Amino acid sequence: MTGNSDPSSLLATLLDKAKKAGADAADAIFVNGISLSTSYRLGKPEDLERSEGHDLGLRVLLGRQQAMVSTTDFAEDALDELVTRAIAMARAVPEDPYCGLLEPNQLAQQWPDLELADSGEPAPEQLIEWAKRAEEAARAVPGVTNSEGGDAGWGRSMKALATSSGFSGSYATSNFSFSVSVLAGEDTGMERDYDWSSACFEENLGSPEEIGKNAGEGAVRRLNPKKAESGPVPVVYDPRVSGGIIRHLAGAISGASVARGTSFLKDRLGQSVFAPGLNVIDDPHRKRGLRSRPFDGEGAVTSRREIIKDGVLTTWLLDSRAARQLELTTTGHAARGTGGPPTPSPSNFYLEPGEISPQQLIADIESGLYVTELIGMGVNGVTGDYSRGAAGFWIDKGEIAWPVSELTVAGNLKEMFLHLTPANDLTLRYGVDAPTLRIDGMTVAGQQ
């Protein structure tokens, strides 16, 4: 890195070169990462991979013209070429009236320690052992007949950002994970299920044995699925898929979509979009959170926000460009890589839990669907129309009764948001999370 291992020095050098070459403003981002992964199948290790890499991105602005370039070559002449190419590209593109850096008073001056990076690196033998234990526990479940294998991985990355408007900051993250996928049954009657655990710190991981047992038992429970009758019924989403409903909310309130007029919630700011009493939180400062960040991709201040408060939509997710377009102020939700401009993105995004248990949530359902798997991406972001392939279990007289598959669940997200009821079992596991959810008034179609 130009003879200096300090990324802040590298970024400062690059910004200085950009300014001297004629840029009115610029920002630069550096990303460095290390990863280690392994897989284990049918009692034997299959592979072990390690990768290391770094990347450098530069954005230059000439008035309202901007261009982004990236490189993995940090030699002095390569940086000069990078700047020259960026300036030339910026001169060739049309003006964007909404692009630009943040004002100095919008930049983060200090930020909390969010404990995002574990200091340890697991030995390859430890990852193999995790994958082995998970697969062995899954294959030990009676009825499991084959395995797609266990996997385990570790990664550590560091991101540094600097802007010509005065921001400079960096932070590191780490991730530990393991997973397993197995099959039950024979021939055309086989069913698959999986489970996994992921955390920033090794000590917060689940147990490989528990993950394996869950995957094995899940596959066996799905054997001999039945068809379901078509019609309007209550649909209950298991926590491993319920976060998808909240993810659709995040997409609909992205400032970029709202500014383009392509969101079904574009006119709903300040209005009730969920039932009274429900709250959706975005918390970038959650310690050891999978999507936590001390500052955003433009160097803006980040903070915990009630996105939905008592059912009312209180804000969009904004970066500076979308904020300018909507004549608002950034909410600190910019995310970016080295190859493109910032875009709005949620951090730790979740629906707060309700007050009743999942069992109470389904107790009065005479006939309904409990969804454990969703297939396809049948969501229209402009209208809110929702149609997804699904599998899971039929609810009969308040009990989860038998497996079902080859279904379609359909509705409209505007109505779904208003009619959902959360259980009290929220676990912050994925980064975008929700508890068990019940949504009345949906249509289930069974394939014949």
N, C-alpha and C positions, 0 to 999 in steps of 0.2 A: 504494500500500500504506500507507494511513493516513498519508501524508506521509513515509514512511520506506522506503527501498529495501532495508533489511536484513531478510531473512526471520526471523532469530532475534528481532528486536524485534517483528515482527508476531505471531509465535507467542506470545511472552511476554505481549503485550497481550491476545491472545485467551484465554489460560489465566487471566489475572488477571480478566477479565470473567466467565469461567465460574465461577471460585471465588466471586466476589462475588455471583453470581446464585444460589448455593446448591449447586453441584456439590461432592461430596466429593473427587472426583479428576477429572482430565481429561488428554487428550493431543491434540496438534494436529500436522498434517502439511501441508507446503507443497511443491508441485511446480510447476516452471517448465520449459517446453520450447520448443525451436526445431527445426524440421525443414525440409529442402529435398529435393525429389525430382524426377526427370525420367524420361521414357521415350522410347525411340527405336525406330522400327519401319520395316523395309524402306527403310533409307537416309535416313529423315527424322525429325527431332525431332517428338514428338507432344504432349507437354505439359511444363510446368514449374510446380511448386507449392511455395509456401513457407507455413508456418504457425507462429504463435507463440501460446502460451497459458500460463495459470497457473491453479492450482486450490488450494483451501484446504479441508482437512477437519478437523472437530472431533469428538472423542468425549468425552462426559461420563458420569460414573458417580455415581449416587445410591445408596449402599450397593451392592447387587448388581443394580441396574437400570442399563442403559446404552443410549445412543442415539448414532447417528452422523449428521452432516449435513455438507454441503459447499457451497461457493460459489465463484464467480469474481469476486464483487464485494467489494472490500476497503475500501470506504468505511466510516466510523465507524458510521453508522446501520445499515449492512448487517451489520456484525459484531455489533452489539447484537441485531439481529433473529435472526441465526444462533444466538447463545447462548440467547435466549429460546425459540426453536423446539426446540433440542436438549434443554433442561431439560424442556420440556413433553412431548416424546416419551419421555424417560427415565421420567417419572412414570407414563406410560400403559402401559408394557410390563411383562410379568411379570419376576420376578427370575431372574437367571442365576447359580446358585451358584458358577460357575467363572470368571466374568469378573473383571477387575481389572487394575491396572497392576503392573509389576514392582516388587519391593522395591529400595530404593536400592542395596543391596550387589550386585544382579544387573546393574546398569547399567554400560555401558562408560564408563570414565573417559578412556581414550586409545585411539587406533587407528592402524594403519599407513597410509601413503600407498600406495595400490594402483595408481596411475597409470591411472586410469579415464577421464580426459578429455584429449583432444588439444586444444591451444590454437588450432589453425587451423580455419578454416571454408572449405570449397572454394567457388570461384566456380561459378555455374551452368554456365559454359562447360566447366569441368572435368568436372562430372557428365555432361554431354551427351557429352563426348569418351569417357569410360569406357564409357557405354552403347553408343556407336557402335562402339568398338573391339571390344567383346565380341560384338555382333551381327555385325559384318563377319567376325570370325574364325569364328563358327559357320556363317554362310552360305557361307563359302569351302570348307567340307568337302564333297567330292563326294557327292552323294546327298541333300543338304539341299534341300528344295523350297519351304519357306515359313518364316515367322518369326512368333512371337507377340511378339517384341520384346525389346529390352534395357532394363534399368532400372538406375538408380543413385540413391543417396540418402545423406543425411547428417543426423544429428540430435545435439543436445546437450541434456541435461536436468540439473536440479539438484533434489535432494530434501533437505528440512530437516525435522527431527522435534524436538519438545519435549514433555516430560511434567511434570505437576505434582509428580512425585516426584523431580525434579531433573536430568533428562537434557536436553541440548541439543546437537545435532550436525547436520552437513550434509555432503553430498558431491555431486560432479558426475560425469556419465558422458557419453561421446560414442560415436557409432557411424557407421562408413562402410561402405557396401555397394554391390555391383553384381551383376546377375544377367542371365541370358539364357535364353530358351526358344525352341526351333525344332522344325520338323517335317521328316521325311523321307518319301519315297514319294509316291504319288498316290492320289486318290479314296478308296476304302474301305480301302486298304492303307497309310494314313499312320500313322506313329508319332512320338511326341513325347519329347523329353528336355530337361533343363535343367541348369544349374549356377550357383553363386554363390559370392561371397566376402564375409565380414563381419568387421570388427575394430573395436576401440575406437580404434586409432590408424591413420592413413592409411598409415604406413610398413609396417604388418603385413598389409595387403591382398595378395591374390594378384594375378596378372596378368590383365587383361581378355582378352588373347589366349588365354591358357591356359584360362580359364573358358569362352570361346566355343568353342574347339577341343573341349573335353570334352563340351559340350552337343551340338555337331554330330555328333561321332563316336558319342556315346551314342544319338542318334536313329537313325542309320544302322544301328547294330548291332542295334537292336530290330526292324528290318524283317523281314517274313515269319515271324512267330512261329508255332510249332507248338503243338498240344495236348499235354498230358502225361498219362500214365496215373496213375490214382489208386492210393494205397497208402502204406505207411509207408516213408519214405526220410530220409536226413540232409538237413537244411536249413541252408544257409549264408547268413548275413545280411551284405550289403555294409555298410561303415561308414556310408553315408549313411542307412541304415535301422536299423542295429543298436542305436543309441542308444534306439530305442523300447522295446527289451526292458528297458533299465535305467530308463527313464522309468516303466514299469509297476511296477518295484520301488519307486521313489520314491513313487508313489501308494499302494502297499500298506503302506508304513511311515510314512505321514503320521499324526501323532498324532491328528488329527481322525477319521480313518477307524478307527483302532485303538480309540479311546475309544467310538465308536459301535458297535463290533463288526461293522463292515462290510468288514473286510480279511481276505483269505485267509491272511495271515501274523500274525493277531492273537495267536496263541498260540506264536509261534516265536522270541521274543526269547531270545537266549543259545543258540540251537540252530543247527545247520548247515542253511543254506538254499541254499548254493552248494557246488560241489565244493571239497575241500581245496586250499589254495594260492591261491585267488582272493580278490581284495580290491576293494572298491568304496569310493571316496573322495569326500567332499564337502569342497571347499576354497574357502571364501569369500574367502580372502586371496591368491588367485592374481593376480599383477600383470597388468593389462590383460585380465583374464578377462571374458568376456561376461556372466557372472552373479555377478561378485564384489561384495561389499558389506562395508564396514568395520564396520558394526553392523547389527543386524536391525531389523525394522519396529516393534519395541517399545523400541529402544535397548539391547538386550542385547548382551553380548560375543559375538563370532563367532570360530570357530576351525576349523582343519582337523580332520576326523574320519574315522576308518576305520569306515565304516558296516557293511561286511562285512569281517571280518578272518579270513583263512585259512578262508573259507567260512562263518563264523559271523556271524549277525546280532547286532550289538553295541548298537544304539540305535534308537530311533524318531526321526523328525523332529518336534520339538516347539516350539510357541509356549507362552506362559504358560498359556493356557486349557486346552489339551490336557494340559499337564504337571500342572495341578491336578487334572484329571479322572482322570488315571492315577497320581496321587500320586507324581509325579516332578518333576524340575527342567527348566526350558526348556533346549533345546540351541542357542538362538540362531537358529532357523530361521523366525521370524515374518516374513511379507511382507504388505504392505498398500498399498492406494491411499487416495484421499481419501474414498471413498464407503462403505467397509465396515470391519469389524473385522479385526484381524490373523488370518492363517491360516498354517499351516506350509507351507514351500516349500523345495526344495533350492537350493543355489547352483551352483557348478561341480561337477557330479556325474558321475563316470565310473568305468568298470571298468578296472582296470589291465591293461596288455597281457600277453599270454602270451609264450612263448619260441619259437614256430615261425612261419614265414611263412604268408601266406594260401595260397600254392601248396602248401606242405606240409600245410596244414589239409585241403585237398580231394584230395590225391594218392591216397588209398586209397578214395575214394568211387566205386563202380562206377556208381551211378545215383542222382542227387540233384538238389536244386533250389538255385540261387544266386539269392537275392532282391535286387532293386534297387529295387523299389517296393512299397509296401503301401497298401491301400485299405480304408476303413471303420474303425470303432472297436469291433470285436467282442470286447471283453474284459469278463468278469464279475469285478468287483473283490471280490465276496464269495466266490466259489468258485475264482477263478483260471483259469477256462475261457477259452481263447484261440482265436479264429477270425478270420482276416483275409484279405481278398482280396489277391492278390499277382501280380506279374509279375517277370520276370527272365530267367534262362538255365538251361538244363538242363546238369547235370554228367554227363558220360559218360566212364567209365574215367579218372577223375581230371583231366579237362579241362573247362573251360567251353566247351560245344559249340554250342548253338543257342538262339535266343530262344524264350521261352514266355510265354503270357499267359492270362488268364481262369482263374486258379487260386485255390484256397483252401488256406491252411495252418492246421492246427489242432493243439492240444495243451492242456496245462494248465501254467500258469506255475510252479507248485511243482515239477513234474517238469522243465520246461524249464530253470529255474535250476540244478537239480542236475546236468543233463547237458550244459551248454554248455561249449565250449572256445574261449578267445579266441586270436586270432593276435597277432602282435607289431607291428601297424601302427596303433596308437592315434594319432589326431590330435585335439587339443582344438579342435573347430571349431564346435560348436553350443551349448555350455553344458551339455548332457546328452549324454555321448559314450561310445562303446564301439568297440573294434577290430572287425575282421571276426570274426564269431561262427559257430561250428558247433554245431548242436543236433541230436543224434541222437534217433530215436524219434518224430518228428513225423509227422503224416498230411497228405499232399498230395492234394487232390481236383481233378481236371481237369474243367472244364465241357464237357459234350458239345454 
